[in-house]
Amino acid sequence: MTPKFHAFLDQPLFERARVVLALLVVPLLLTFSAPLWRIDLSAPQYPDGLSMNIWSYKLEGGGDGQHIQEINTLNHYIGMHPIDRAALSDLDWLPFAVGALALMALRVAALGNVRSLLDLTVLTAYVSLFGMGRFAYKLYVFGHDLSPRAPVKVEPFMPVLLGSKQIANFTTTSYPALGSLYLGLFATGLVALTVWHLAVGRQRATRASASLLFLQA
């Protein structure tokens, strides 16, 4: 069965799968049109709340950008480093990664085989998990690398990555934004196409092995 299955990996993609894969590039490119992540802060002194959107290539605050300045002013009192695009430079590779995935997806759709589809799926998973990991690490650094000369002393903490967390009198909520949903749609469709091909490949390999055993009998 294994040689038969390996041979299937070198077979061209199903024609319908090529069309679907090409269409999946659309939501992938739409990640540039929307933020990937959103962070909201609320407190009694801010009844309308403060917000911050993290895009693949920029940082954007609510209130025409004023919210980021306000958040950094509050963070200064507890000794946290200012939040700006330079501080999030670890994510500068994301736009290039998304662009590379889009080009690779189009190439696989036009010329690829099952093996290249599997490689694209693995690479997409790596980019997604690595990006999330770097974001989580950056949040950890923000919450633990506090200035000892800060006016207000707080214990080092891990800012919330997903969900809500109470810090002093502030409630911080962090969740994926529309850009992450677009990326998730691309990844989910890619996994579905890969599972489809692998399932069919296994069935064909099993049938071929069964036929060979029947003939030998």
C-alpha positions as CSV (number, residue, x, y, z in Angstrom):
1,M,0.0,0.0,0.0
2,T,2.8,2.4,0.8
3,P,4.4,2.5,-2.6
4,K,1.0,3.0,-4.2
5,F,0.2,5.8,-1.8
6,H,3.5,7.5,-2.4
7,A,2.9,7.3,-6.1
8,F,-0.5,9.0,-5.6
9,L,1.3,11.9,-3.9
10,D,3.0,12.7,-7.2
11,Q,-0.4,12.7,-9.1
12,P,-1.8,16.0,-10.3
13,L,-4.5,17.7,-8.2
14,F,-8.2,17.1,-9.0
15,E,-9.4,19.7,-11.4
16,R,-12.1,20.9,-9.0
17,A,-9.5,21.2,-6.3
18,R,-7.4,23.5,-8.5
19,V,-10.4,25.9,-8.9
20,V,-11.2,25.9,-5.2
21,L,-7.5,26.5,-4.3
22,A,-7.3,29.4,-6.6
23,L,-10.5,30.9,-5.1
24,L,-9.1,30.4,-1.6
25,V,-6.3,32.9,-2.5
26,V,-9.0,35.7,-2.4
27,P,-9.7,35.5,1.4
28,L,-5.9,35.1,2.0
29,L,-5.2,38.4,0.2
30,L,-8.1,40.0,2.1
31,T,-6.1,39.7,5.3
32,F,-4.4,42.9,4.1
33,S,-7.7,44.7,4.2
34,A,-8.6,44.0,7.8
35,P,-6.9,43.8,11.2
36,L,-5.7,40.5,12.4
37,W,-6.3,41.1,16.1
38,R,-8.2,43.5,18.4
39,I,-7.6,44.5,22.0
40,D,-10.2,46.4,24.0
41,L,-9.7,48.0,27.4
42,S,-12.6,49.2,29.6
43,A,-12.6,50.9,33.0
44,P,-14.9,53.2,35.0
45,Q,-12.9,56.2,33.9
46,Y,-13.2,55.2,30.3
47,P,-16.9,54.4,29.8
48,D,-16.5,54.2,26.0
49,G,-13.4,52.0,26.3
50,L,-10.1,52.1,24.5
51,S,-9.3,49.9,21.5
52,M,-6.3,48.8,19.4
53,N,-6.3,46.9,16.1
54,I,-3.2,45.0,15.0
55,W,-2.9,44.6,11.3
56,S,-0.3,42.5,9.4
57,Y,1.6,45.7,8.6
58,K,0.5,48.4,11.0
59,L,-0.9,49.3,14.4
60,E,-4.1,51.3,14.6
61,G,-5.9,52.8,17.6
62,G,-9.5,53.7,18.1
63,G,-10.6,57.4,18.3
64,D,-8.6,58.3,15.2
65,G,-5.5,56.8,16.6
66,Q,-5.7,58.6,20.0
67,H,-6.5,55.4,21.9
68,I,-2.9,54.1,21.5
69,Q,-1.5,57.3,22.9
70,E,-3.9,57.0,25.9
71,I,-3.0,53.3,26.4
72,N,0.7,54.1,26.3
73,T,0.2,56.8,28.9
74,L,-1.6,54.3,31.2
75,N,1.1,51.7,30.6
76,H,3.8,54.3,31.5
77,Y,2.5,54.4,35.0
78,I,3.2,50.7,35.5
79,G,6.5,50.8,33.7
80,M,5.4,49.0,30.5
81,H,7.2,49.8,27.2
82,P,5.3,51.9,24.7
83,I,3.2,49.9,22.2
84,D,4.0,50.9,18.7
85,R,4.8,49.3,15.4
86,A,8.5,49.3,16.2
87,A,7.8,47.4,19.4
88,L,5.9,44.8,17.3
89,S,8.7,44.5,14.7
90,D,8.6,40.7,15.3
91,L,5.5,40.7,13.1
92,D,7.1,42.6,10.2
93,W,7.6,39.3,8.3
94,L,3.8,38.6,8.2
95,P,2.9,40.5,5.0
96,F,5.7,38.8,3.1
97,A,4.7,35.4,4.4
98,V,1.1,36.0,3.3
99,G,2.2,37.2,-0.1
100,A,4.5,34.1,-0.4
101,L,1.6,31.8,0.6
102,A,-0.6,33.4,-2.0
103,L,1.9,32.9,-4.8
104,M,2.6,29.4,-3.7
105,A,-1.1,28.6,-3.6
106,L,-1.6,29.9,-7.2
107,R,1.4,27.9,-8.4
108,V,0.1,24.7,-6.7
109,A,-3.4,25.4,-8.2
110,A,-1.9,25.7,-11.7
111,L,0.9,23.2,-11.8
112,G,1.0,21.3,-8.5
113,N,0.5,17.7,-7.4
114,V,-0.8,16.2,-4.2
115,R,2.6,16.4,-2.6
116,S,2.9,20.1,-3.2
117,L,-0.6,20.7,-1.8
118,L,0.5,18.8,1.4
119,D,3.7,21.0,1.6
120,L,1.6,24.1,1.2
121,T,-0.7,23.0,4.0
122,V,2.2,22.2,6.4
123,L,3.8,25.6,5.6
124,T,0.5,27.5,6.2
125,A,0.2,25.7,9.6
126,Y,3.8,26.7,10.4
127,V,3.3,30.3,9.5
128,S,0.0,30.5,11.5
129,L,1.4,28.9,14.6
130,F,4.7,30.7,14.5
131,G,3.0,34.1,14.1
132,M,0.7,33.3,17.1
133,G,3.7,32.2,19.1
134,R,5.7,35.3,18.4
135,F,2.6,37.5,19.3
136,A,2.2,35.6,22.6
137,Y,5.9,36.0,23.3
138,K,5.7,39.7,22.6
139,L,2.8,40.1,25.0
140,Y,4.8,38.2,27.7
141,V,7.7,40.6,27.3
142,F,5.4,43.6,27.5
143,G,4.0,42.3,30.8
144,H,7.2,41.1,32.4
145,D,9.8,43.7,31.3
146,L,8.5,46.5,33.5
147,S,10.6,49.5,34.6
148,P,11.6,49.4,38.2
149,R,11.2,53.2,38.3
150,A,7.5,53.1,37.4
151,P,5.3,55.3,39.6
152,V,2.9,52.4,40.2
153,K,4.4,49.1,41.2
154,V,2.6,45.9,39.9
155,E,3.7,42.3,39.7
156,P,4.8,41.1,36.3
157,F,1.9,39.6,34.4
158,M,0.9,38.0,31.2
159,P,-1.4,40.2,29.1
160,V,-4.4,38.3,27.9
161,L,-3.9,36.6,24.5
162,L,-7.5,35.4,24.0
163,G,-10.5,36.3,26.1
164,S,-10.8,38.7,29.0
165,K,-8.6,39.5,32.0
166,Q,-8.9,41.9,34.9
167,I,-5.8,44.0,35.7
168,A,-6.3,46.5,38.5
169,N,-9.6,48.3,37.5
170,F,-9.1,47.6,33.8
171,T,-10.7,44.7,31.9
172,T,-8.7,43.8,28.9
173,T,-10.3,41.7,26.1
174,S,-8.3,40.3,23.2
175,Y,-9.7,38.4,20.3
176,P,-9.1,37.6,16.6
177,A,-10.4,40.2,14.1
178,L,-11.6,39.9,10.5
179,G,-8.1,39.5,9.1
180,S,-7.6,36.3,11.1
181,L,-10.9,35.0,10.0
182,Y,-9.9,35.4,6.4
183,L,-6.6,33.6,7.1
184,G,-8.5,30.9,8.9
185,L,-10.9,30.4,6.0
186,F,-7.9,29.9,3.7
187,A,-6.3,27.5,6.1
188,T,-9.5,25.5,6.7
189,G,-10.1,25.2,3.0
190,L,-6.5,24.1,2.4
191,V,-6.8,21.4,5.1
192,A,-10.1,20.2,3.6
193,L,-8.6,19.9,0.1
194,T,-5.6,18.0,1.5
195,V,-7.7,15.6,3.5
196,W,-9.8,15.0,0.4
197,H,-6.8,14.1,-1.7
198,L,-5.2,11.9,1.0
199,A,-8.5,10.1,1.7
200,V,-9.0,9.3,-2.0
201,G,-5.3,8.3,-2.3
202,R,-5.6,5.9,0.5
203,Q,-8.8,4.4,-1.0
204,R,-7.1,3.9,-4.3
205,A,-4.0,2.4,-2.8
206,T,-6.2,0.0,-0.7
207,R,-8.2,-1.0,-3.8
208,A,-5.0,-1.5,-5.8
209,S,-3.5,-3.7,-3.1
210,A,-6.8,-5.7,-2.8
211,S,-6.9,-6.2,-6.6
212,L,-3.3,-7.4,-6.6
213,L,-3.9,-9.9,-3.9
214,F,-7.0,-11.2,-5.7
215,L,-5.0,-11.7,-8.9
216,Q,-2.2,-13.5,-7.0
217,A,-4.8,-15.8,-5.4
